[in-house]
Amino acid sequence: MTSVEPLAVEHAPIIALSGVAKKYLTPFGEVIAASDVSLTVRPGEMLVLVGASGSGKTTLLNLMAGLVSPDEGDITVAGVDVANASVDRLISLRRNHVSVIFQEYNLVALLTAAENISLPLTVRGVSKAEAAAAADQALAAVGLPQLGDRFPAELSGGQRQRVAIARALALPGEVVLADEPTGSVDTSTARGVMSALHDLRTAGRAVVVATHDPAFREVADRVLTVRDGEVGAMEGVA
Ligand SMILES: Nc1ncnc2c1ncn2[C@@H]1O[C@H](COP(=O)(O)OP(=O)(O)OP(=O)(O)O)[C@@H](O)[C@H]1O
C-alpha cells in the first residue's frame, strides 16, 4: 500500500526541548520567560507558536538558536546539545543547520538583496557564479525576481522579510526559525511570506514561527499557545 503519511511523521525530531526554563532578572523583579517547556519539531513540519506579547515566544526561538541559554532543561537541535555546547559549536550550528529570520537583524544594509543571499554561500565555499545563480533562484521563488540589485533600505518591510526567507531557502540549514515574519506587512505580502515559509517546510525543513498572525493557523502542522512562559496543549493538526 502506498504511504500517504506526511513527511513529518517519518522522521525523528530535529528540535527537542525537555523541561526548559528561562528567567530574566530585571530591575522590576524576576520574569519567567520559559517554564518547563517540552516540545519537539520534526523535519518537514511547521510549528506555529502563538501568544500575547511578552508571553515568551521569542525567548523560545532564541533558546532553539542557541542565542540564549536555558537555566534548566535540555535542548537538542540538529544533533547539537545546545544548552551545553561551546560558543564555536553554536556558531557552527547557526552557520550550517539553523536559519534565523528575525526582524531585528535580518539583512546587511551595505549589501544588495542578492548579495545578502549569495555572500553566506560564498563564505561556505560555493563559487561566486553558483552563489549568484542560487540567489536569483531563491529571489524568484519568493516572488522578488527583479529586486536583487536593491539595497535593504530600498525595499518594503515585507520585501525584506521575503529576502530573508530567500536566504534561508538558499542556505543548507534543516531548521528555520522565524520571529513575526508577517509583522507590519499588508495582507497580500503576508500571504507571500507565509507561502514561502510553507515551501521551506514542504522542502523538508523544520520551520518554527512565532507570530500574532492568526492566518498562520491555516498552514501550520501544529499550533502551540505560549502563555506566561508556558507552552499549552496542541491546538490542532492540519
Ligand atoms: N533580555 C531580556 N531581559 C529581561 N527580560 C526579558 C529579556 N528578553 C525577554 N524578556 C522578558 O521575557 C518575557 C518574554 O519575552 P519574549 O520576547 O520572549 O515574548 P514574546 O512572546 O516574543 O513577545 P512579543 O510577541 O512582544 O515579541 C517578557 O516579559 C520580556 O519582557
The ligand as an ORCA input file, in Angstrom:
! r2SCAN-3c Opt
* xyz 0 1
  N      16.881     40.126     27.694
  C      15.815     40.229     28.498
  N      15.937     40.790     29.723
  C      14.875     40.877     30.563
  N      13.637     40.430     30.262
  C      13.464     39.877     29.050
  C      14.528     39.742     28.105
  N      14.043     39.129     26.989
  C      12.745     38.903     27.216
  N      12.386     39.349     28.455
  C      11.067     39.226     29.077
  O      10.668     37.872     28.966
  C       9.267     37.798     28.669
  C       9.083     37.033     27.359
  O       9.590     37.848     26.301
  P       9.551     37.398     24.765
  O      10.258     38.427     23.981
  O      10.027     36.012     24.694
  O       7.982     37.431     24.469
  P       7.192     37.368     23.082
  O       6.049     36.453     23.305
  O       8.133     37.064     21.994
  O       6.688     38.869     22.929
  P       6.351     39.695     21.578
  O       5.175     38.986     20.958
  O       6.008     41.048     22.113
  O       7.596     39.684     20.727
  C       8.761     39.230     28.609
  O       8.211     39.550     29.878
  C      10.006     40.038     28.346
  O       9.888     41.338     28.877
*
